[in-house]
């Protein structure tokens, strides 16, 4: 077990039972779906292309949330 995981578990152990269950559920969900989190080669190329653009537009967290909300997510 890595030091980071030991530290995380130690912190989770200090939480109330309900929060421990929430943390455990999040970890189990990650483990169940980690293969679904992969970025395709085409998506990675698009990400790199956009990040390389010196004139790219960045938005605040609030604007990002508003855009996601408008998309119905």
URGIFEN-V646432 format. One record per residue. N is the residue number from 1. RES is the residue in one letter. SS is DSSP state (A for helix, B for strand, O for the rest). BURIAL is I if it has 9 or more other ideal C-beta (glycine too) atoms within 8 Angstrom, else O. Layout:
N|RES|SS|BURIAL + N|RES|SS|BURIAL
This chain:
1|X|O|O + 2|X|O|O + 3|X|A|O + 4|X|A|O + 5|X|A|O + 6|X|A|I + 7|X|A|O + 8|X|A|O + 9|X|A|O + 10|X|A|O + 11|X|A|O + 12|X|A|I + 13|X|A|O + 14|X|O|O + 15|X|O|I + 16|X|O|O + 17|X|A|O + 18|X|A|O + 19|X|A|I + 20|X|A|I + 21|X|A|O + 22|X|A|O + 23|X|A|I + 24|X|A|I + 25|X|A|O + 26|X|A|O + 27|X|A|O + 28|X|A|O + 29|X|A|O + 30|X|A|O + 31|X|A|O + 32|X|A|O + 33|X|A|O + 34|X|A|O + 35|X|A|O + 36|X|A|O + 37|X|A|O + 38|X|O|O + 39|X|O|O + 40|X|O|O + 41|X|A|O + 42|X|A|O + 43|X|A|O + 44|X|A|I + 45|X|A|O + 46|X|A|O + 47|X|A|I + 48|X|A|O + 49|X|A|O + 50|X|A|O + 51|X|A|O + 52|X|A|O + 53|X|O|O + 54|X|O|O + 55|X|O|O + 56|X|O|O + 57|X|O|O + 58|X|O|O + 59|X|O|O + 60|X|O|O + 61|X|A|O + 62|X|A|O + 63|X|A|O + 64|X|A|I + 65|X|A|O + 66|X|A|O + 67|X|A|I + 68|X|A|O + 69|X|A|O + 70|X|A|O + 71|X|O|O + 72|X|O|O + 73|X|O|O
